[in-house]
């Protein structure tokens, strides 16, 4: 969809919603704390009407649109008698109207703030952000529920998604790759809710993670060897623990000579290699048909001659197909999953395999897991908001009916410092993993000193 089509569709949609809202007299009052609130509503309607009469070439050019909006704001300001003393108010009107028509409305400044890692809209009157791992409230407000829904539609329309009463939940992404989840009434009782997980323009590198204290240089060298040595790796952790960031860093270790297929619900993985195929699942259409699941894409990827398969997250039956791929020559696969410990991750995998609808005995499932998975990276979000890789755990095999695990590196928390920051140490257990032989057969040699506990 071109910029022209998006703009015309958006303006028509907003016009219809304004008419419906006024006819039902259900519009919530504007924010009384903002002296310009009523002017903004009036100005927005005038700008929408004026932009309909622009030439198509002007509608296609964002710079031309911005200039036109600023011109209309100046005209409006003169009509309202805004003198030179209200210069800052006029500049604010220009910025807010430009954000409203072209960008993402009131939350645009939050999305542009490099210190903000997450934006949470809990209805039109309550917007929170995450800065440095801590939640903060903001003074940003929407006019009403329809205003929030307009922004949601603006986000999801370009990627072919929709949100309405028949489909009140949606996952999407912004042009910069930031992940978006939205849910609207009647499911969201507080009003339309948006959660945006931002990703930096430049993906974090392993050096950044070392600087943040997520892991050590020795652990980084170990993970680099594991990825280049084509081990199958799962990144495990809770919500907001940084799994996708770590997956991005792991993916950066993949040699540029290999063909990589990434599979996600909303494309987030940012790879710099030249040979990357990005696949994205698709929700059902309005008739409830046409859905393409992660599992369908995993199956299809096996026919695409991948050197590596990278799945953003396994949640259900695709776990079985992923394990079978790992066991049938597609070594070096990477994925993430939700779990609180490496042992819990194995239990989750068992459950997800059963969700595939295959009537398999538990022992057979565990043998598949033990044979397929080489390494589990457990990531945790600490109480101070920092992220730590708390376990690098090898999956060694089966003993009876139990999968055996062995920690290679662990993080031991010792407490909190005077500023409330987490204190702890990364420790090597001193045990050399069994897959060292696999790495050596692939030409990867790790020094014995890497596993020496005295170095930590």
C-alpha positions as CSV (number, residue, x, y, z in Angstrom):
1,X,0.0,0.0,0.0
2,X,1.5,3.4,-1.0
3,X,1.7,6.4,1.3
4,X,-1.1,8.0,-0.7
5,X,-3.4,5.0,-0.2
6,X,-2.5,4.7,3.5
7,X,-3.2,8.4,4.1
8,X,-6.5,8.5,2.2
9,X,-7.7,5.3,4.0
10,X,-6.6,6.7,7.4
11,X,-8.4,10.0,6.8
12,X,-11.6,8.4,5.7
13,X,-11.5,6.0,8.7
14,X,-10.9,8.9,11.1
15,X,-13.7,10.9,9.5
16,X,-16.2,8.0,9.8
17,X,-15.2,7.4,13.4
18,X,-15.7,11.1,14.3
19,X,-19.1,11.1,12.7
20,X,-20.1,7.9,14.5
21,X,-18.8,9.2,17.8
22,X,-20.6,12.5,17.6
23,X,-23.9,10.9,16.5
24,X,-23.9,8.5,19.5
25,X,-22.7,11.3,21.8
26,X,-20.3,8.8,23.4
27,X,-17.1,10.8,23.0
28,X,-15.1,11.2,26.2
29,X,-14.3,14.7,27.3
30,X,-11.0,16.1,26.1
31,X,-8.2,16.4,28.6
32,X,-9.0,19.4,30.8
33,X,-5.4,19.9,31.9
34,X,-4.4,20.9,28.4
35,X,-5.6,24.4,27.4
36,X,-5.1,23.6,23.7
37,X,-7.1,20.4,23.9
38,X,-10.3,21.7,22.3
39,X,-8.3,23.6,19.6
40,X,-6.4,20.3,18.8
41,X,-9.7,18.5,18.0
42,X,-10.9,21.4,15.8
43,X,-7.6,21.7,14.1
44,X,-7.3,18.0,13.4
45,X,-10.6,18.0,11.6
46,X,-9.7,20.9,9.5
47,X,-6.3,19.4,8.5
48,X,-7.9,16.1,7.5
49,X,-10.4,17.9,5.3
50,X,-7.7,20.1,3.7
51,X,-5.4,17.2,3.0
52,X,-8.0,15.5,0.9
53,X,-7.7,18.2,-1.7
54,X,-3.9,17.9,-2.1
55,X,-2.4,16.7,-5.3
56,X,-1.4,12.9,-5.3
57,X,2.3,13.8,-5.6
58,X,2.1,15.9,-2.5
59,X,0.3,13.2,-0.5
60,X,3.1,10.7,-1.5
61,X,5.8,13.0,-0.1
62,X,6.1,13.1,3.7
63,X,8.2,16.3,3.6
64,X,5.5,18.0,1.5
65,X,2.8,16.8,3.9
66,X,4.8,18.1,6.9
67,X,5.1,21.5,5.3
68,X,1.4,21.6,4.4
69,X,0.4,20.7,7.9
70,X,2.7,23.4,9.4
71,X,1.2,25.9,7.0
72,X,-2.4,24.9,8.1
73,X,-1.4,25.2,11.7
74,X,0.0,28.7,11.1
75,X,-3.3,29.7,9.4
76,X,-5.3,28.3,12.3
77,X,-3.2,30.1,14.9
78,X,-3.8,33.4,13.2
79,X,-7.5,32.8,13.1
80,X,-7.4,32.1,16.9
81,X,-5.3,35.1,17.6
82,X,-2.2,33.3,18.9
83,X,0.3,36.1,19.4
84,X,4.1,36.0,19.6
85,X,3.9,35.1,23.2
86,X,2.3,31.8,22.3
87,X,5.2,30.8,20.0
88,X,5.9,27.6,22.0
89,X,2.3,26.6,21.9
90,X,2.3,27.1,18.1
91,X,5.4,24.9,17.7
92,X,3.8,22.3,19.9
93,X,0.7,22.3,17.8
94,X,2.8,21.8,14.7
95,X,4.7,18.9,16.2
96,X,1.6,17.2,17.6
97,X,-0.5,17.6,14.4
98,X,2.4,16.2,12.3
99,X,2.7,13.2,14.6
100,X,-1.1,12.8,14.5
101,X,-1.4,12.8,10.7
102,X,1.9,11.1,9.6
103,X,3.4,9.3,12.6
104,X,1.8,7.6,15.6
105,X,0.1,10.3,17.5
106,X,0.8,11.3,21.1
107,X,3.2,8.3,21.7
108,X,5.5,9.4,18.8
109,X,8.0,11.3,21.1
110,X,8.2,8.3,23.4
111,X,9.0,6.0,20.4
112,X,11.7,8.5,19.3
113,X,13.3,8.7,22.8
114,X,16.4,6.4,22.8
115,X,16.2,5.9,26.5
116,X,12.7,4.3,26.3
117,X,12.7,0.5,25.7
118,X,9.0,-0.1,26.0
119,X,5.8,1.9,25.7
120,X,2.6,0.7,27.3
121,X,-0.8,2.4,26.6
122,X,-3.4,1.3,29.1
123,X,-6.3,3.1,27.6
124,X,-6.4,6.7,26.6
125,X,-5.5,8.2,30.0
126,X,-2.7,6.0,31.2
127,X,0.6,5.6,29.4
128,X,3.7,4.1,30.9
129,X,7.2,3.6,29.6
130,X,10.2,1.5,30.6
131,X,13.5,3.2,31.1
132,X,16.6,1.3,32.2
133,X,14.4,-1.6,33.3
134,X,12.1,0.5,35.4
135,X,8.5,1.5,34.7
136,X,7.6,5.2,34.7
137,X,4.3,6.9,34.2
138,X,4.1,9.8,31.6
139,X,1.9,12.8,31.1
140,X,1.0,11.7,27.5
141,X,-2.7,11.3,26.9
142,X,-5.1,10.4,24.0
143,X,-8.4,12.1,23.4
144,X,-10.5,9.0,23.8
145,X,-10.8,5.3,22.9
146,X,-11.3,6.0,19.2
147,X,-8.1,8.0,19.2
148,X,-6.2,5.0,20.5
149,X,-7.9,2.6,18.0
150,X,-6.9,5.0,15.1
151,X,-3.3,4.6,16.1
152,X,-3.6,0.8,16.4
153,X,-5.1,0.7,12.9
154,X,-2.3,2.9,11.6
155,X,0.3,0.4,12.9
156,X,-1.3,-2.8,11.7
157,X,-2.7,-1.8,8.3
158,X,0.6,-1.6,6.4
159,X,1.5,-5.2,7.2
160,X,-1.9,-6.6,6.3
161,X,-3.3,-7.1,9.9
162,X,-6.6,-5.9,11.2
163,X,-8.2,-5.2,14.5
164,X,-12.0,-4.9,15.2
165,X,-14.7,-6.6,17.3
166,X,-14.3,-9.8,15.4
167,X,-10.5,-9.8,15.8
168,X,-9.8,-7.8,19.0
169,X,-6.2,-8.9,19.4
170,X,-3.3,-8.4,17.1
171,X,0.5,-8.8,16.9
172,X,2.4,-6.4,14.6
173,X,5.6,-4.5,14.1
174,X,6.6,-1.0,13.4
175,X,8.8,-0.1,10.4
176,X,11.9,-0.1,12.6
177,X,11.2,-3.7,13.8
178,X,9.7,-2.8,17.2
179,X,7.2,-5.4,18.3
180,X,3.6,-4.3,18.9
181,X,0.7,-6.1,20.7
182,X,-2.7,-4.5,20.8
183,X,-6.0,-5.6,22.4
184,X,-9.3,-3.6,22.4
185,X,-12.7,-3.7,24.1
186,X,-14.6,-5.8,25.0
187,X,-11.6,-7.9,25.9
188,X,-9.6,-4.9,27.4
189,X,-11.8,-3.4,30.1
190,X,-9.5,-0.3,30.6
191,X,-9.9,0.6,26.9
192,X,-7.7,-0.1,23.9
193,X,-4.3,-1.3,25.1
194,X,-1.0,-1.1,23.2
195,X,2.3,-2.6,24.2
196,X,5.3,-1.7,22.1
197,X,8.7,-3.4,22.7
198,X,11.2,-1.1,21.1
199,X,14.4,-2.2,19.4
200,X,17.3,0.0,18.8
201,X,18.1,1.1,15.3
202,X,21.5,-0.6,15.6
203,X,21.0,-4.1,17.1
204,X,23.0,-4.7,20.3
205,X,26.2,-6.5,19.8
206,X,27.9,-9.0,22.2
207,X,30.2,-6.1,23.3
208,X,27.1,-4.2,24.4
209,X,25.8,-7.2,26.4
210,X,29.2,-7.6,28.1
211,X,29.1,-3.9,29.0
212,X,25.6,-4.3,30.4
213,X,26.8,-7.1,32.6
214,X,24.6,-9.7,30.9
215,X,27.5,-12.1,30.4
216,X,31.3,-12.1,30.5
217,X,33.9,-12.2,27.7
218,X,34.7,-15.9,28.5
219,X,31.0,-16.8,28.1
220,X,30.8,-14.8,24.9
221,X,33.8,-16.7,23.5
222,X,32.1,-20.0,24.5
223,X,28.8,-19.0,22.8
224,X,30.6,-17.9,19.7
225,X,32.2,-21.3,19.4
226,X,28.9,-23.1,20.1
227,X,27.1,-21.2,17.2
228,X,30.0,-21.5,14.7
229,X,30.3,-25.2,15.7
230,X,26.7,-25.8,14.7
231,X,25.2,-26.7,18.1
232,X,21.5,-26.5,18.6
233,X,20.7,-23.8,21.1
234,X,17.6,-22.7,23.0
235,X,17.4,-19.3,24.7
236,X,15.1,-19.7,27.7
237,X,13.6,-17.0,30.0
238,X,10.6,-15.0,31.2
239,X,8.8,-12.2,29.5
240,X,11.1,-9.1,29.1
241,X,14.2,-11.0,30.1
242,X,16.0,-10.2,26.8
243,X,15.6,-13.5,24.9
244,X,15.2,-11.9,21.5
245,X,18.2,-9.6,22.0
246,X,20.3,-12.6,23.0
247,X,19.0,-14.5,20.0
248,X,20.0,-11.6,17.7
249,X,23.5,-11.6,19.2
250,X,23.8,-15.4,18.8
251,X,22.6,-15.1,15.2
252,X,25.4,-12.6,14.5
253,X,27.9,-15.4,15.1
254,X,26.6,-17.4,12.2
255,X,29.2,-17.3,9.3
256,X,28.2,-15.1,6.3
257,X,28.6,-18.0,3.9
258,X,25.5,-19.8,5.3
259,X,21.9,-19.5,4.2
260,X,19.7,-18.5,7.1
261,X,15.9,-18.9,7.3
262,X,14.2,-16.9,10.1
263,X,10.6,-17.7,11.2
264,X,8.6,-15.4,13.4
265,X,5.1,-14.2,14.3
266,X,6.3,-10.6,13.8
267,X,9.7,-10.2,12.2
268,X,12.0,-8.9,14.8
269,X,15.4,-10.6,14.3
270,X,17.9,-8.2,12.8
271,X,20.6,-10.1,10.9
272,X,23.5,-8.5,9.0
273,X,24.4,-11.6,7.0
274,X,23.9,-11.3,3.2
275,X,21.9,-14.5,2.8
276,X,18.8,-14.3,5.0
277,X,15.3,-15.4,4.2
278,X,12.7,-13.9,6.6
279,X,9.3,-15.7,7.0
280,X,6.4,-14.4,9.0
281,X,3.3,-16.2,10.1
282,X,-0.2,-14.9,9.0
283,X,-3.4,-14.7,11.0
284,X,-6.7,-15.9,9.6
285,X,-8.8,-13.5,7.5
286,X,-12.2,-12.2,8.3
287,X,-13.8,-15.5,7.3
288,X,-11.4,-17.3,9.7
289,X,-9.4,-18.8,6.8
290,X,-6.0,-18.5,5.3
291,X,-3.9,-18.7,8.6
292,X,-0.3,-19.7,8.2
293,X,1.2,-20.9,11.5
294,X,4.8,-21.0,12.7
295,X,4.5,-24.8,12.4
296,X,3.6,-24.5,8.7
297,X,6.6,-22.2,8.1
298,X,9.0,-24.6,9.9
299,X,7.8,-27.4,7.7
300,X,8.2,-25.3,4.6
301,X,11.6,-24.0,5.6
302,X,13.0,-27.6,5.5
303,X,12.4,-27.5,1.7
304,X,14.3,-24.2,1.3
305,X,17.8,-25.7,1.7
306,X,18.6,-23.8,5.0
307,X,22.0,-24.0,6.6
308,X,20.4,-22.5,9.7
309,X,16.9,-22.3,10.9
310,X,16.2,-19.5,13.4
311,X,12.7,-19.5,15.0
312,X,11.8,-16.4,17.0
313,X,9.9,-18.4,19.6
314,X,8.4,-21.9,20.0
315,X,5.0,-21.9,21.7
316,X,3.2,-25.0,20.7
317,X,3.2,-27.8,18.1
318,X,6.0,-26.3,16.1
319,X,8.4,-27.6,18.8
320,X,8.0,-31.1,17.4
321,X,8.9,-30.0,13.9
322,X,11.8,-28.0,15.2
323,X,13.2,-31.0,17.1
324,X,12.8,-33.2,14.1
325,X,14.7,-30.7,12.0
326,X,17.5,-30.6,14.6
327,X,17.6,-34.4,14.5
328,X,17.7,-34.7,10.7
329,X,20.7,-32.8,9.7
330,X,19.7,-29.2,10.3
331,X,22.4,-28.6,13.0
332,X,23.0,-25.1,14.3
333,X,19.3,-24.2,14.8
334,X,18.4,-21.4,17.2
335,X,15.2,-20.6,19.0
336,X,13.7,-19.1,22.2
337,X,11.1,-20.3,24.7
338,X,9.4,-19.1,27.9
339,X,10.6,-20.9,31.0
340,X,12.1,-20.1,34.4
341,X,15.0,-22.5,34.4
342,X,16.7,-25.0,32.0
343,X,14.8,-27.9,33.6
344,X,11.5,-26.0,33.1
345,X,12.4,-25.4,29.5
346,X,12.7,-29.2,28.9
347,X,9.3,-29.7,30.5
348,X,7.8,-27.0,28.4
349,X,9.2,-28.6,25.3
350,X,7.6,-31.9,26.3
351,X,4.2,-30.1,26.7
352,X,4.6,-28.3,23.3
353,X,5.4,-31.5,21.5
354,X,2.2,-33.1,22.9
355,X,0.3,-30.0,21.6
356,X,1.2,-31.1,18.1
357,X,-1.4,-33.8,18.4
358,X,0.9,-36.7,18.1
359,X,0.3,-39.5,20.5
360,X,3.9,-40.1,21.5
361,X,5.1,-41.7,24.7
362,X,6.9,-39.4,27.1
363,X,10.2,-41.3,26.9
364,X,10.2,-41.0,23.1
365,X,9.7,-37.2,23.4
366,X,12.5,-36.9,25.9
367,X,14.8,-38.9,23.7
368,X,14.0,-36.5,20.8
369,X,14.8,-33.5,23.0
370,X,18.0,-35.0,24.5
371,X,19.2,-35.9,21.0
372,X,18.3,-32.6,19.4
373,X,19.2,-29.8,22.0
374,X,22.8,-29.2,22.9
375,X,22.7,-26.0,24.9
376,X,20.2,-24.0,26.9
377,X,20.9,-20.4,27.7
378,X,18.8,-19.2,30.7
379,X,18.2,-15.5,30.8
380,X,16.6,-13.6,33.8
381,X,15.5,-10.1,34.4
382,X,16.7,-9.1,37.8
383,X,14.9,-7.0,40.4
384,X,16.8,-3.9,39.4
385,X,15.7,-4.3,35.7
386,X,19.1,-5.6,34.5
387,X,19.3,-8.8,32.4
388,X,21.7,-11.6,33.2
389,X,22.4,-14.9,31.6
390,X,22.1,-17.1,34.7
391,X,22.9,-20.5,33.2
392,X,24.7,-21.9,30.2
393,X,23.6,-25.5,30.6
394,X,24.5,-28.5,28.5
395,X,21.9,-31.2,27.6
396,X,24.0,-34.3,28.1
397,X,21.6,-37.1,27.2
398,X,19.4,-39.6,29.0
399,X,19.8,-41.5,32.2
400,X,16.9,-43.9,32.5
401,X,13.8,-41.8,31.8
402,X,15.4,-38.5,32.9
403,X,17.2,-36.0,30.7
404,X,20.5,-35.1,32.3
405,X,21.7,-31.5,32.4
406,X,25.1,-30.0,33.4
407,X,25.7,-26.3,34.1
408,X,28.8,-25.0,32.4
409,X,28.6,-21.3,33.5
410,X,26.2,-19.9,36.2
411,X,25.5,-16.5,37.7
412,X,25.4,-16.4,41.5
413,X,23.6,-13.4,43.0
414,X,25.2,-12.2,46.3
415,X,22.7,-9.4,47.1
416,X,22.0,-5.7,46.3
417,X,24.4,-2.7,46.6
418,X,23.6,0.6,48.2
419,X,21.9,1.8,45.0
420,X,19.6,-1.2,44.8
421,X,21.6,-2.7,41.9
422,X,22.1,-6.5,41.7
423,X,25.4,-7.8,42.9
424,X,26.8,-11.2,41.9
425,X,29.4,-13.2,40.0
426,X,29.6,-15.3,36.9
427,X,31.1,-18.6,37.8
428,X,32.5,-21.5,35.7
429,X,31.6,-24.9,37.2
430,X,35.0,-26.2,35.9
431,X,33.3,-28.9,33.9
432,X,34.2,-29.3,30.2
433,X,31.0,-30.0,28.2
434,X,30.7,-33.3,26.3
435,X,30.0,-31.5,23.1
436,X,33.6,-30.3,23.0
437,X,34.3,-33.2,20.7
438,X,31.6,-32.0,18.3
439,X,33.1,-28.6,18.3
440,X,36.6,-30.0,17.6
441,X,35.3,-32.1,14.7
442,X,34.0,-28.8,13.2
443,X,37.4,-27.2,13.6
444,X,36.5,-25.2,16.8
445,X,39.1,-25.5,19.5
446,X,38.4,-24.0,22.9
447,X,41.3,-23.4,25.4
448,X,41.1,-25.5,28.6
449,X,41.6,-22.3,30.6
450,X,38.1,-21.1,29.5
451,X,36.6,-23.5,32.0
452,X,38.9,-22.7,34.8
453,X,36.9,-21.5,37.9
454,X,39.8,-19.5,39.1
455,X,39.5,-17.1,36.2
456,X,36.1,-15.9,37.3
